[in-house]
Amino acid sequence: MAEIIKINENTYRIEDGEVRFLLFCGTEKAALIDTGMNTHDAKEIAEGLTDLPIILINTHADPDHISGNSAFDEFYMNPAEEGNYREHGGKGKIIPILEGDEIDLGERNLRIIEIPGHTPGSVAILDEKNRILVSGDTVQDGRIFMFGERRNMEQFIDSLRHLKEFEGQYDDIYSMHGSFPVKPDLIDRLIDGATEIQNGTAEGSTVNLFGMDVCYYKFPYAGFLCDKV
């Protein structure tokens, strides 16, 4: 059962096992950010927390982020993510979001930042007023999935560097896995680790995940699960 945690009067996080999703409320509408892994009632949960009209924004379309999407006729998603979404049975109309787009909730503006790599259409969301960066799965201190199709380590590193261009505009990073929140200095460490993996200088071990042998690179600050070379 999902656990609802109130961060402040206008912000909630909903813990859904090993993943979480968020509710950001403005003065005119509210944004549900992702819909979790086991929460087909994500929209109903959000409606129990606010009387505002609710929109949905997806950070990406891996199955553990879209379980409640079917309750929405339309939602915001980067168009590069549509193949991933439809492959996992996703329904509904995608409203495209691209780099630099802004979604105004009423005195709470959300800016879209494209961060491909973990998936082709991953996005981060900058809550400018509250100095929060929603990072999806890209910035976290848990296990970052970088194995299988659609993952691209070179793009992932470039996206982390892109997020550093916004340094000074956010104090906390809200990731969908791992500790909550994490701090911006984690980005530099993830760049270092991912670069070591990309260069072949990191040491990994073989683990079995979902019946597949993958290579696990464990750093003090996070882990990466990658294809075996």
Z-matrix of the N, CA and C atoms (Angstrom, degrees):
N
C 1 1.466
C 2 1.528 1 108.93
N 3 1.321 2 116.08 1 135.52
C 4 1.458 3 120.64 2 -178.15
C 5 1.525 4 111.03 3 -65.77
N 6 1.335 5 115.07 4 141.44
C 7 1.462 6 121.66 5 178.15
C 8 1.528 7 108.84 6 -106.04
N 9 1.319 8 116.19 7 124.74
C 10 1.466 9 121.66 8 -179.01
C 11 1.521 10 109.18 9 -95.54
N 12 1.328 11 116.25 10 125.70
C 13 1.459 12 121.53 11 179.57
C 14 1.521 13 108.55 12 -122.67
N 15 1.314 14 115.62 13 121.10
C 16 1.458 15 121.15 14 179.52
C 17 1.524 16 109.46 15 -83.43
N 18 1.333 17 116.63 16 120.21
C 19 1.459 18 121.39 17 179.10
C 20 1.532 19 109.38 18 -85.41
N 21 1.331 20 115.60 19 -46.91
C 22 1.464 21 122.22 20 172.26
C 23 1.520 22 107.67 21 -156.62
N 24 1.320 23 118.21 22 -170.24
C 25 1.461 24 121.48 23 -174.08
C 26 1.528 25 113.22 24 -61.14
N 27 1.329 26 116.88 25 -23.33
C 28 1.462 27 120.73 26 -173.36
C 29 1.527 28 113.99 27 -121.25
N 30 1.329 29 117.24 28 9.10
C 31 1.458 30 119.88 29 -173.66
C 32 1.520 31 110.43 30 -142.95
N 33 1.323 32 115.95 31 131.47
C 34 1.460 33 121.70 32 179.24
C 35 1.524 34 109.50 33 -133.05
N 36 1.328 35 114.43 34 150.69
C 37 1.459 36 119.25 35 168.11
C 38 1.516 37 107.98 36 -120.52
N 39 1.299 38 115.89 37 141.53
C 40 1.462 39 121.66 38 -179.33
C 41 1.513 40 107.50 39 -117.88
N 42 1.322 41 116.51 40 115.23
C 43 1.450 42 122.09 41 -178.11
C 44 1.524 43 109.50 42 -88.98
N 45 1.328 44 115.38 43 125.39
C 46 1.459 45 122.05 44 -175.42
C 47 1.526 46 108.57 45 -126.38
N 48 1.311 47 116.34 46 72.22
C 49 1.454 48 120.07 47 -176.04
C 50 1.524 49 110.28 48 72.87
N 51 1.323 50 116.59 49 -121.18
C 52 1.460 51 120.94 50 -177.39
C 53 1.521 52 112.51 51 -91.32
N 54 1.304 53 117.59 52 6.93
C 55 1.465 54 121.47 53 179.07
C 56 1.525 55 108.05 54 -131.78
N 57 1.319 56 116.34 55 160.24
C 58 1.462 57 120.35 56 176.18
C 59 1.516 58 109.70 57 -135.62
N 60 1.327 59 115.23 58 161.48
C 61 1.458 60 120.37 59 168.68
C 62 1.520 61 108.06 60 -136.19
N 63 1.327 62 116.27 61 172.67
C 64 1.459 63 121.07 62 -166.36
C 65 1.516 64 111.39 63 -130.90
N 66 1.327 65 115.34 64 156.53
C 67 1.461 66 122.36 65 171.37
C 68 1.519 67 108.17 66 -129.46
N 69 1.333 68 115.94 67 118.74
C 70 1.456 69 123.01 68 177.17
C 71 1.524 70 108.14 69 -110.61
N 72 1.312 71 117.58 70 124.56
C 73 1.461 72 122.07 71 -179.01
C 74 1.526 73 110.40 72 -108.95
N 75 1.317 74 116.14 73 132.89
C 76 1.453 75 121.71 74 170.59
C 77 1.510 76 109.63 75 -103.75
N 78 1.329 77 116.86 76 -154.70
C 79 1.459 78 119.71 77 176.98
C 80 1.531 79 112.33 78 -93.49
N 81 1.353 80 116.58 79 -16.42
C 82 1.466 81 120.23 80 -176.49
C 83 1.521 82 113.53 81 -115.17
N 84 1.315 83 117.25 82 -31.40
C 85 1.461 84 120.80 83 178.16
C 86 1.516 85 109.60 84 -155.96
N 87 1.319 86 114.96 85 172.21
C 88 1.464 87 121.31 86 -179.13
C 89 1.519 88 108.86 87 -124.60
N 90 1.323 89 115.79 88 149.30
C 91 1.464 90 121.47 89 178.46
C 92 1.522 91 109.67 90 -115.74
N 93 1.312 92 115.58 91 120.35
C 94 1.453 93 121.79 92 168.05
C 95 1.524 94 106.07 93 -84.91
N 96 1.315 95 117.57 94 125.30
C 97 1.462 96 121.58 95 -178.04
C 98 1.522 97 107.71 96 -109.20
N 99 1.343 98 115.46 97 104.60
C 100 1.459 99 126.23 98 -172.69
C 101 1.531 100 110.36 99 72.49
N 102 1.340 101 115.17 100 167.78
C 103 1.467 102 119.43 101 -178.94
C 104 1.531 103 112.63 102 -134.41
N 105 1.337 104 117.10 103 18.31
C 106 1.444 105 120.13 104 169.09
C 107 1.516 106 115.87 105 77.59
N 108 1.331 107 113.77 106 -170.05
C 109 1.462 108 122.21 107 -173.03
C 110 1.525 109 112.77 108 -106.33
N 111 1.328 110 116.44 109 -34.21
C 112 1.473 111 120.65 110 -175.34
C 113 1.523 112 111.94 111 -129.11
N 114 1.331 113 117.10 112 21.98
C 115 1.465 114 120.28 113 -170.32
C 116 1.526 115 110.96 114 -118.71
N 117 1.329 116 114.85 115 74.69
C 118 1.462 117 119.05 116 176.18
C 119 1.528 118 111.01 117 -63.39
N 120 1.333 119 116.42 118 -17.73
C 121 1.464 120 121.33 119 179.50
C 122 1.529 121 111.80 120 -98.49
N 123 1.330 122 117.49 121 25.05
C 124 1.473 123 120.55 122 -177.75
C 125 1.528 124 111.63 123 -56.26
N 126 1.317 125 117.03 124 -41.98
C 127 1.468 126 119.99 125 179.96
C 128 1.532 127 110.08 126 -64.87
N 129 1.314 128 116.46 127 -40.76
C 130 1.470 129 121.07 128 178.74
C 131 1.527 130 110.60 129 -63.09
N 132 1.316 131 116.46 130 -40.19
C 133 1.469 132 120.47 131 176.30
C 134 1.521 133 109.92 132 -59.40
N 135 1.342 134 116.09 133 -47.18
C 136 1.469 135 120.62 134 -179.33
C 137 1.525 136 111.22 135 -61.99
N 138 1.317 137 116.19 136 -40.81
C 139 1.471 138 120.44 137 -179.79
C 140 1.527 139 111.35 138 -64.86
N 141 1.324 140 117.10 139 -24.74
C 142 1.461 141 120.62 140 176.29
C 143 1.514 142 113.27 141 -78.41
N 144 1.342 143 116.51 142 -9.97
C 145 1.464 144 120.92 143 -177.81
C 146 1.518 145 113.40 144 -105.65
N 147 1.334 146 117.12 145 -18.51
C 148 1.466 147 120.67 146 -177.77
C 149 1.522 148 110.38 147 -151.12
N 150 1.329 149 115.57 148 151.34
C 151 1.466 150 121.25 149 174.00
C 152 1.523 151 111.77 150 -93.36
N 153 1.322 152 117.55 151 -2.44
C 154 1.459 153 121.45 152 -178.04
C 155 1.528 154 110.95 153 -72.93
N 156 1.335 155 117.67 154 153.14
C 157 1.469 156 119.98 155 171.24
C 158 1.527 157 109.55 156 -59.85
N 159 1.322 158 116.80 157 140.97
C 160 1.455 159 120.93 158 -173.47
C 161 1.524 160 110.79 159 -112.95
N 162 1.323 161 115.89 160 128.73
C 163 1.459 162 122.17 161 170.91
C 164 1.525 163 108.21 162 -108.05
N 165 1.325 164 115.48 163 162.92
C 166 1.460 165 120.82 164 178.26
C 167 1.526 166 109.69 165 -119.56
N 168 1.331 167 115.49 166 132.52
C 169 1.458 168 122.32 167 172.38
C 170 1.526 169 107.11 168 -122.29
N 171 1.329 170 117.20 169 128.09
C 172 1.458 171 120.63 170 176.29
C 173 1.520 172 110.41 171 -102.13
N 174 1.343 173 116.11 172 130.90
C 175 1.465 174 120.15 173 175.34
C 176 1.524 175 110.59 174 -70.88
N 177 1.332 176 116.78 175 -33.06
C 178 1.460 177 123.78 176 174.06
C 179 1.518 178 107.12 177 -170.75
N 180 1.341 179 117.10 178 -176.38
C 181 1.460 180 119.19 179 -167.91
C 182 1.519 181 114.46 180 -120.16
N 183 1.333 182 118.25 181 23.66
C 184 1.454 183 118.07 182 171.46
C 185 1.532 184 109.09 183 -62.09
N 186 1.340 185 117.95 184 151.07
C 187 1.469 186 120.62 185 -170.49
C 188 1.521 187 114.95 186 -57.37
N 189 1.332 188 118.11 187 -27.33
C 190 1.463 189 119.95 188 -178.34
C 191 1.524 190 113.06 189 -81.20
N 192 1.336 191 117.00 190 9.54
C 193 1.469 192 121.27 191 179.49
C 194 1.524 193 113.05 192 -124.01
N 195 1.333 194 118.24 193 1.58
C 196 1.475 195 120.25 194 -170.72
C 197 1.524 196 113.38 195 -132.01
N 198 1.333 197 118.57 196 15.98
C 199 1.472 198 119.33 197 -171.43
C 200 1.521 199 113.34 198 -63.92
N 201 1.349 200 117.23 199 -26.84
C 202 1.460 201 119.72 200 -178.90
C 203 1.514 202 114.07 201 -105.34
N 204 1.325 203 117.54 202 11.59
C 205 1.464 204 120.41 203 -176.94
C 206 1.518 205 113.63 204 -62.81
N 207 1.331 206 117.43 205 -29.67
C 208 1.467 207 120.43 206 -173.70
C 209 1.524 208 112.74 207 -63.73
N 210 1.320 209 118.02 208 -15.59
C 211 1.465 210 121.20 209 178.14
C 212 1.534 211 111.71 210 -76.82
N 213 1.327 212 116.59 211 -8.81
C 214 1.461 213 121.44 212 -178.99
C 215 1.530 214 109.85 213 -111.48
N 216 1.324 215 116.50 214 131.33
C 217 1.466 216 120.09 215 176.38
C 218 1.523 217 111.22 216 -70.72
N 219 1.336 218 116.37 217 -30.48
C 220 1.457 219 121.41 218 179.42
C 221 1.515 220 108.87 219 -147.62
N 222 1.314 221 115.50 220 158.44
C 223 1.460 222 120.63 221 -175.49
C 224 1.523 223 107.71 222 -162.61
N 225 1.331 224 115.58 223 163.41
C 226 1.457 225 122.17 224 -178.99
C 227 1.532 226 109.72 225 -91.65
N 228 1.351 227 115.04 226 132.45
C 229 1.462 228 121.00 227 178.78
C 230 1.524 229 107.99 228 -159.41
N 231 1.319 230 116.62 229 146.36
C 232 1.456 231 119.58 230 174.45
C 233 1.529 232 109.08 231 -66.02
N 234 1.337 233 118.95 232 132.49
C 235 1.461 234 120.98 233 -175.76
C 236 1.524 235 113.83 234 -62.20
N 237 1.335 236 118.20 235 -24.40
C 238 1.462 237 120.62 236 177.60
C 239 1.528 238 111.68 237 -66.25
N 240 1.326 239 116.59 238 -10.43
C 241 1.459 240 121.76 239 -177.55
C 242 1.527 241 112.23 240 -96.52
N 243 1.325 242 117.92 241 -3.28
C 244 1.466 243 119.77 242 -173.09
C 245 1.525 244 112.26 243 -62.32
N 246 1.335 245 118.43 244 -40.93
C 247 1.459 246 120.16 245 179.54
C 248 1.511 247 111.59 246 -59.52
N 249 1.310 248 116.74 247 -43.67
C 250 1.453 249 122.30 248 177.44
C 251 1.523 250 110.34 249 -61.48
N 252 1.326 251 116.01 250 -43.68
C 253 1.464 252 121.33 251 -177.44
C 254 1.530 253 111.74 252 -65.67
N 255 1.328 254 116.54 253 -48.86
C 256 1.470 255 119.79 254 -177.65
C 257 1.523 256 111.20 255 -67.55
N 258 1.323 257 117.06 256 -34.81
C 259 1.464 258 120.17 257 179.57
C 260 1.518 259 111.33 258 -61.81
N 261 1.316 260 116.37 259 -29.38
C 262 1.461 261 120.49 260 179.12
C 263 1.526 262 112.16 261 -95.58
N 264 1.321 263 116.05 262 19.49
C 265 1.463 264 121.14 263 173.40
C 266 1.505 265 115.12 264 83.27
N 267 1.331 266 117.27 265 14.39
C 268 1.451 267 120.54 266 -177.37
C 269 1.519 268 113.35 267 -67.32
N 270 1.319 269 116.22 268 135.17
C 271 1.471 270 123.10 269 178.96
C 272 1.519 271 109.62 270 -114.60
N 273 1.325 272 115.37 271 168.47
C 274 1.456 273 121.12 272 174.94
C 275 1.515 274 112.52 273 101.34
N 276 1.320 275 114.84 274 170.68
C 277 1.465 276 122.40 275 -176.64
C 278 1.527 277 109.97 276 -92.40
N 279 1.325 278 114.97 277 130.11
C 280 1.459 279 120.72 278 177.47
C 281 1.528 280 109.64 279 -89.45
N 282 1.325 281 116.44 280 124.58
C 283 1.462 282 121.83 281 170.17
C 284 1.527 283 105.81 282 -93.75
N 285 1.333 284 118.87 283 114.74
C 286 1.461 285 120.13 284 -172.73
C 287 1.525 286 112.65 285 -65.77
N 288 1.325 287 115.86 286 139.03
C 289 1.461 288 122.19 287 170.58
C 290 1.523 289 107.96 288 -124.86
N 291 1.332 290 115.06 289 135.83
C 292 1.457 291 122.02 290 -175.33
C 293 1.521 292 109.95 291 -131.13
N 294 1.315 293 115.19 292 168.61
C 295 1.463 294 122.08 293 178.35
C 296 1.527 295 111.29 294 -48.32
N 297 1.327 296 116.34 295 127.48
C 298 1.456 297 121.65 296 176.36
C 299 1.515 298 114.89 297 88.20
N 300 1.331 299 118.23 298 -11.20
C 301 1.465 300 119.71 299 176.85
C 302 1.521 301 110.01 300 -62.62
N 303 1.330 302 115.44 301 150.16
C 304 1.455 303 120.90 302 179.45
C 305 1.519 304 110.44 303 -127.18
N 306 1.306 305 115.72 304 139.01
C 307 1.464 306 122.60 305 176.91
C 308 1.516 307 107.19 306 -120.89
N 309 1.313 308 116.27 307 114.61
C 310 1.461 309 121.56 308 -175.74
C 311 1.526 310 109.40 309 -95.82
N 312 1.309 311 115.89 310 117.18
C 313 1.473 312 121.05 311 178.08
C 314 1.524 313 111.96 312 -89.79
N 315 1.326 314 116.70 313 0.29
C 316 1.455 315 121.46 314 -172.87
C 317 1.519 316 109.24 315 94.65
N 318 1.348 317 115.46 316 100.35
C 319 1.465 318 121.78 317 -176.52
C 320 1.533 319 112.73 318 58.23
N 321 1.320 320 115.52 319 22.05
C 322 1.468 321 121.63 320 174.73
C 323 1.525 322 107.62 321 -153.64
N 324 1.321 323 115.28 322 97.25
C 325 1.457 324 121.16 323 -174.76
C 326 1.525 325 110.20 324 -95.48
N 327 1.321 326 115.85 325 131.67
C 328 1.454 327 121.80 326 179.33
C 329 1.524 328 109.28 327 -111.68
N 330 1.321 329 116.78 328 125.57
C 331 1.460 330 122.76 329 -178.33
C 332 1.524 331 109.72 330 -107.86
N 333 1.326 332 116.37 331 133.73
C 334 1.454 333 122.02 332 -177.40
C 335 1.530 334 110.62 333 -89.99
N 336 1.332 335 116.32 334 133.81
C 337 1.454 336 123.23 335 176.02
C 338 1.530 337 107.46 336 -125.78
N 339 1.316 338 117.73 337 121.58
C 340 1.459 339 121.24 338 179.86
C 341 1.530 340 110.03 339 -77.44
N 342 1.338 341 116.02 340 129.27
C 343 1.469 342 121.05 341 -178.52
C 344 1.540 343 110.09 342 -136.22
N 345 1.329 344 118.71 343 64.07
C 346 1.465 345 119.95 344 179.30
C 347 1.520 346 111.69 345 -63.30
N 348 1.322 347 115.12 346 160.04
C 349 1.461 348 121.49 347 178.49
C 350 1.512 349 111.02 348 139.20
N 351 1.337 350 115.90 349 -62.09
C 352 1.468 351 118.79 350 172.82
C 353 1.519 352 108.59 351 -62.74
N 354 1.313 353 116.94 352 -45.36
C 355 1.462 354 123.81 353 166.77
C 356 1.531 355 106.71 354 -140.26
N 357 1.344 356 117.77 355 163.18
C 358 1.466 357 119.72 356 -175.80
C 359 1.525 358 113.99 357 -62.80
N 360 1.334 359 117.16 358 -30.40
C 361 1.459 360 119.71 359 -175.35
C 362 1.515 361 114.12 360 -114.10
N 363 1.314 362 117.52 361 22.99
C 364 1.467 363 119.69 362 177.69
C 365 1.526 364 110.26 363 -60.78
N 366 1.328 365 115.63 364 140.75
C 367 1.457 366 120.82 365 175.57
C 368 1.519 367 109.47 366 -131.32
N 369 1.325 368 115.21 367 151.73
C 370 1.462 369 122.49 368 166.33
C 371 1.521 370 107.42 369 -104.43
N 372 1.322 371 116.30 370 159.18
C 373 1.462 372 121.99 371 -177.93
C 374 1.521 373 107.66 372 -129.27
N 375 1.326 374 115.84 373 120.76
C 376 1.460 375 121.86 374 -179.59
C 377 1.523 376 109.50 375 -98.61
N 378 1.319 377 115.72 376 113.72
C 379 1.466 378 122.77 377 174.26
C 380 1.526 379 106.00 378 -87.99
N 381 1.336 380 115.38 379 95.88
C 382 1.458 381 120.52 380 -168.15
C 383 1.522 382 113.20 381 -64.43
N 384 1.314 383 116.56 382 -44.44
C 385 1.462 384 120.37 383 -176.09
C 386 1.524 385 111.78 384 -65.38
N 387 1.311 386 116.00 385 -40.70
C 388 1.464 387 120.65 386 -175.02
C 389 1.527 388 113.45 387 -95.77
N 390 1.339 389 116.51 388 2.03
C 391 1.462 390 122.82 389 174.91
C 392 1.527 391 112.08 390 56.13
N 393 1.350 392 113.53 391 47.75
C 394 1.460 393 121.90 392 179.68
C 395 1.523 394 108.54 393 -119.79
N 396 1.328 395 116.62 394 137.51
C 397 1.459 396 121.95 395 171.35
C 398 1.522 397 108.25 396 -112.98
N 399 1.328 398 116.62 397 120.54
C 400 1.468 399 121.47 398 172.77
C 401 1.523 400 106.89 399 -90.10
N 402 1.325 401 116.65 400 120.81
C 403 1.470 402 120.00 401 -169.40
C 404 1.515 403 114.47 402 -107.06
N 405 1.349 404 118.32 403 2.47
C 406 1.454 405 118.40 404 -174.56
C 407 1.517 406 110.03 405 59.62
N 408 1.341 407 117.06 406 -128.59
C 409 1.465 408 120.98 407 178.99
C 410 1.525 409 112.64 408 -100.48
N 411 1.308 410 117.88 409 -4.62
C 412 1.463 411 120.81 410 -169.97
C 413 1.520 412 112.86 411 -71.54
N 414 1.321 413 118.27 412 -44.06
C 415 1.463 414 121.86 413 178.54
C 416 1.523 415 107.48 414 -111.94
N 417 1.324 416 116.25 415 111.86
C 418 1.465 417 122.06 416 -179.22
C 419 1.517 418 108.03 417 -163.61
N 420 1.345 419 116.15 418 163.78
C 421 1.459 420 119.62 419 177.67
C 422 1.526 421 111.72 420 -107.56
N 423 1.342 422 116.00 421 16.69
C 424 1.458 423 120.46 422 175.48
C 425 1.513 424 111.71 423 -93.96
N 426 1.317 425 116.61 424 -140.79
C 427 1.465 426 121.87 425 178.35
C 428 1.528 427 108.27 426 -102.65
N 429 1.296 428 116.29 427 120.35
C 430 1.463 429 121.58 428 -177.67
C 431 1.520 430 108.54 429 -95.65
N 432 1.331 431 116.04 430 119.25
C 433 1.461 432 121.10 431 -178.16
C 434 1.523 433 109.76 432 -77.57
N 435 1.334 434 116.19 433 115.54
C 436 1.456 435 121.80 434 177.46
C 437 1.525 436 110.43 435 -130.21
N 438 1.333 437 116.64 436 29.99
C 439 1.463 438 120.18 437 177.87
C 440 1.523 439 109.15 438 -116.53
N 441 1.326 440 115.03 439 156.72
C 442 1.450 441 120.20 440 179.26
C 443 1.517 442 111.78 441 90.49
N 444 1.325 443 114.58 442 179.05
C 445 1.459 444 119.10 443 -177.13
C 446 1.531 445 110.98 444 -67.62
N 447 1.306 446 114.61 445 155.57
C 448 1.469 447 124.97 446 177.37
C 449 1.526 448 113.95 447 78.84
N 450 1.320 449 119.62 448 -7.67
C 451 1.462 450 120.17 449 177.20
C 452 1.530 451 109.04 450 -86.60
N 453 1.315 452 116.09 451 143.68
C 454 1.461 453 120.20 452 -178.37
C 455 1.526 454 108.65 453 -146.53
N 456 1.334 455 117.18 454 105.96
C 457 1.457 456 121.26 455 -174.62
C 458 1.530 457 112.06 456 -66.62
N 459 1.322 458 117.07 457 -37.43
C 460 1.464 459 119.12 458 179.88
C 461 1.533 460 110.57 459 -63.10
N 462 1.330 461 116.87 460 -44.44
C 463 1.469 462 120.12 461 176.37
C 464 1.515 463 111.13 462 -64.33
N 465 1.326 464 116.61 463 -37.78
C 466 1.465 465 121.47 464 179.65
C 467 1.526 466 110.48 465 -58.70
N 468 1.320 467 116.86 466 -46.63
C 469 1.466 468 121.25 467 179.25
C 470 1.527 469 110.40 468 -64.27
N 471 1.321 470 116.63 469 -43.43
C 472 1.474 471 120.30 470 178.12
C 473 1.526 472 110.98 471 -60.62
N 474 1.332 473 116.73 472 -38.06
C 475 1.466 474 120.65 473 -179.39
C 476 1.520 475 111.26 474 -68.48
N 477 1.328 476 117.00 475 -39.06
C 478 1.460 477 119.51 476 175.76
C 479 1.524 478 110.32 477 -61.05
N 480 1.315 479 116.82 478 -41.69
C 481 1.461 480 120.38 479 178.00
C 482 1.526 481 110.75 480 -65.61
N 483 1.313 482 116.16 481 -34.87
C 484 1.467 483 120.44 482 177.18
C 485 1.531 484 110.45 483 -63.45
N 486 1.320 485 117.10 484 -40.32
C 487 1.469 486 120.37 485 178.82
C 488 1.526 487 111.18 486 -63.27
N 489 1.322 488 116.63 487 -30.52
C 490 1.462 489 119.63 488 178.75
C 491 1.532 490 111.73 489 -67.43
N 492 1.338 491 117.38 490 -19.69
C 493 1.460 492 120.40 491 176.29
C 494 1.530 493 111.75 492 -65.90
N 495 1.340 494 116.12 493 -17.48
C 496 1.463 495 121.21 494 -178.55
C 497 1.531 496 111.14 495 -103.05
N 498 1.322 497 116.65 496 9.61
C 499 1.457 498 120.33 497 178.03
C 500 1.530 499 110.32 498 -52.73
N 501 1.298 500 115.43 499 141.97
C 502 1.463 501 119.75 500 -177.59
C 503 1.512 502 113.03 501 92.00
N 504 1.345 503 117.13 502 -10.90
C 505 1.460 504 120.58 503 179.40
C 506 1.531 505 112.13 504 -102.53
N 507 1.334 506 117.05 505 -5.55
C 508 1.464 507 119.86 506 177.58
C 509 1.527 508 109.34 507 -144.51
N 510 1.307 509 114.83 508 146.19
C 511 1.462 510 121.94 509 179.71
C 512 1.523 511 112.24 510 -105.48
N 513 1.316 512 116.16 511 -30.44
C 514 1.464 513 121.99 512 -177.63
C 515 1.521 514 109.54 513 -128.24
N 516 1.326 515 115.15 514 147.59
C 517 1.458 516 122.02 515 175.99
C 518 1.520 517 108.36 516 -114.70
N 519 1.327 518 115.39 517 123.17
C 520 1.458 519 121.87 518 176.90
C 521 1.526 520 107.69 519 -98.15
N 522 1.324 521 116.74 520 104.93
C 523 1.458 522 121.47 521 177.32
C 524 1.527 523 109.27 522 -98.20
N 525 1.319 524 116.01 523 163.18
C 526 1.461 525 120.14 524 -176.43
C 527 1.533 526 113.04 525 -91.88
N 528 1.332 527 116.58 526 -3.09
C 529 1.467 528 122.04 527 175.17
C 530 1.520 529 108.37 528 -140.09
N 531 1.316 530 115.77 529 162.18
C 532 1.460 531 120.15 530 174.03
C 533 1.517 532 112.54 531 79.02
N 534 1.340 533 115.37 532 -157.31
C 535 1.466 534 121.15 533 -177.30
C 536 1.519 535 111.09 534 -66.91
N 537 1.326 536 114.77 535 157.20
C 538 1.465 537 120.38 536 -178.57
C 539 1.518 538 109.91 537 -140.32
N 540 1.336 539 117.73 538 124.19
C 541 1.468 540 126.34 539 -12.02
C 542 1.523 541 109.37 540 -84.08
N 543 1.340 542 115.66 541 177.79
C 544 1.464 543 120.05 542 169.54
C 545 1.524 544 107.80 543 -115.55
N 546 1.325 545 116.11 544 166.32
C 547 1.458 546 121.22 545 -174.57
C 548 1.537 547 111.02 546 -102.63
N 549 1.322 548 116.45 547 157.66
C 550 1.474 549 120.18 548 -175.95
C 551 1.515 550 115.00 549 -59.28
N 552 1.341 551 118.82 550 -25.11
C 553 1.465 552 118.78 551 -178.75
C 554 1.522 553 113.06 552 -67.11
N 555 1.343 554 117.32 553 -13.24
C 556 1.466 555 120.83 554 175.33
C 557 1.529 556 110.96 555 -62.77
N 558 1.321 557 117.61 556 -30.34
C 559 1.469 558 120.68 557 -176.89
C 560 1.519 559 110.84 558 -59.24
N 561 1.330 560 117.74 559 -45.69
C 562 1.467 561 120.51 560 179.87
C 563 1.528 562 111.20 561 -60.43
N 564 1.319 563 116.77 562 -39.80
C 565 1.456 564 119.82 563 -178.97
C 566 1.532 565 111.28 564 -68.44
N 567 1.333 566 116.28 565 -38.52
C 568 1.463 567 119.35 566 176.77
C 569 1.526 568 111.29 567 -65.22
N 570 1.320 569 117.04 568 -38.27
C 571 1.467 570 120.12 569 175.89
C 572 1.529 571 110.02 570 -59.80
N 573 1.334 572 116.36 571 -45.23
C 574 1.465 573 120.37 572 -179.87
C 575 1.529 574 110.95 573 -60.57
N 576 1.329 575 116.64 574 -48.54
C 577 1.461 576 120.18 575 -178.24
C 578 1.516 577 112.45 576 -64.25
N 579 1.324 578 116.14 577 -46.46
C 580 1.466 579 120.05 578 -179.41
C 581 1.529 580 110.78 579 -63.48
N 582 1.320 581 116.84 580 -36.16
C 583 1.467 582 120.57 581 178.81
C 584 1.521 583 110.83 582 -67.39
N 585 1.333 584 117.32 583 -39.42
C 586 1.466 585 120.53 584 175.91
C 587 1.528 586 110.88 585 -60.53
N 588 1.330 587 116.03 586 -42.86
C 589 1.465 588 119.70 587 178.13
C 590 1.525 589 110.25 588 -63.28
N 591 1.323 590 115.82 589 -45.75
C 592 1.462 591 121.31 590 -178.81
C 593 1.533 592 110.81 591 -61.73
N 594 1.329 593 117.02 592 -36.47
C 595 1.466 594 121.36 593 -178.11
C 596 1.525 595 113.21 594 -83.53
N 597 1.324 596 116.97 595 -8.39
C 598 1.456 597 120.27 596 -179.66
C 599 1.509 598 114.56 597 81.05
N 600 1.332 599 117.45 598 16.90
C 601 1.465 600 120.75 599 -178.47
C 602 1.527 601 113.33 600 -100.77
N 603 1.332 602 117.59 601 -6.55
C 604 1.469 603 120.90 602 178.82
C 605 1.523 604 109.91 603 -87.12
N 606 1.341 605 116.11 604 148.90
C 607 1.457 606 121.30 605 177.85
C 608 1.513 607 109.95 606 -101.42
N 609 1.329 608 115.64 607 126.47
C 610 1.453 609 119.85 608 179.39
C 611 1.515 610 111.59 609 -121.78
N 612 1.317 611 115.79 610 170.36
C 613 1.465 612 121.54 611 176.55
C 614 1.516 613 108.67 612 -129.85
N 615 1.324 614 116.19 613 153.47
C 616 1.463 615 120.63 614 -179.13
C 617 1.521 616 110.16 615 -82.93
N 618 1.341 617 115.79 616 130.14
C 619 1.466 618 121.92 617 173.89
C 620 1.522 619 107.91 618 -130.98
N 621 1.321 620 114.87 619 155.76
C 622 1.467 621 119.59 620 177.92
C 623 1.518 622 109.16 621 -101.77
N 624 1.315 623 115.61 622 125.37
C 625 1.461 624 121.12 623 -178.13
C 626 1.515 625 108.43 624 -135.67
N 627 1.330 626 116.14 625 123.15
C 628 1.469 627 121.66 626 -178.62
C 629 1.536 628 111.16 627 55.14
N 630 1.352 629 116.53 628 35.42
C 631 1.453 630 120.65 629 179.38
C 632 1.516 631 114.59 630 78.57
N 633 1.344 632 117.24 631 8.47
C 634 1.459 633 121.74 632 -179.80
C 635 1.522 634 109.56 633 -116.30
N 636 1.327 635 116.55 634 142.46
C 637 1.456 636 120.30 635 171.10
C 638 1.524 637 108.98 636 -84.99
N 639 1.324 638 116.31 637 121.46
C 640 1.461 639 121.67 638 178.69
C 641 1.519 640 108.53 639 -127.97
N 642 1.314 641 115.64 640 165.59
C 643 1.462 642 120.94 641 -179.94
C 644 1.526 643 109.31 642 -100.11
N 645 1.335 644 116.07 643 125.24
C 646 1.456 645 121.35 644 -177.90
C 647 1.516 646 109.66 645 -106.78
N 648 1.328 647 114.53 646 119.74
C 649 1.454 648 121.42 647 176.46
C 650 1.528 649 107.72 648 -104.93
N 651 1.331 650 116.34 649 111.41
C 652 1.463 651 120.66 650 -175.95
C 653 1.522 652 109.62 651 -104.70
N 654 1.319 653 114.74 652 116.63
C 655 1.461 654 121.61 653 175.00
C 656 1.525 655 108.31 654 -108.13
N 657 1.328 656 119.01 655 164.05
C 658 1.472 657 120.22 656 -179.95
C 659 1.521 658 113.71 657 -61.29
N 660 1.301 659 118.29 658 -22.54
C 661 1.458 660 123.21 659 -173.27
C 662 1.531 661 113.91 660 -106.51
N 663 1.336 662 118.92 661 -14.26
C 664 1.472 663 122.10 662 -178.72
C 665 1.524 664 107.96 663 -178.44
N 666 1.313 665 115.67 664 171.16
C 667 1.465 666 121.21 665 175.02
C 668 1.516 667 110.56 666 -126.64
N 669 1.312 668 116.08 667 152.79
C 670 1.461 669 122.02 668 176.12
C 671 1.531 670 108.82 669 -122.92
N 672 1.309 671 116.67 670 129.33
C 673 1.450 672 122.45 671 174.38
C 674 1.522 673 107.85 672 -104.51
N 675 1.318 674 116.24 673 115.73
C 676 1.461 675 121.52 674 -170.58
C 677 1.529 676 111.11 675 -126.60
N 678 1.322 677 115.88 676 163.59
C 679 1.469 678 120.45 677 173.77
C 680 1.524 679 109.55 678 -61.45
N 681 1.322 680 115.63 679 145.40
C 682 1.464 681 119.79 680 174.72
C 683 1.526 682 108.51 681 -72.86
N 684 1.316 683 115.64 682 135.98
C 685 1.474 684 120.71 683 179.77
C 686 1.516 685 108.75 684 -86.83
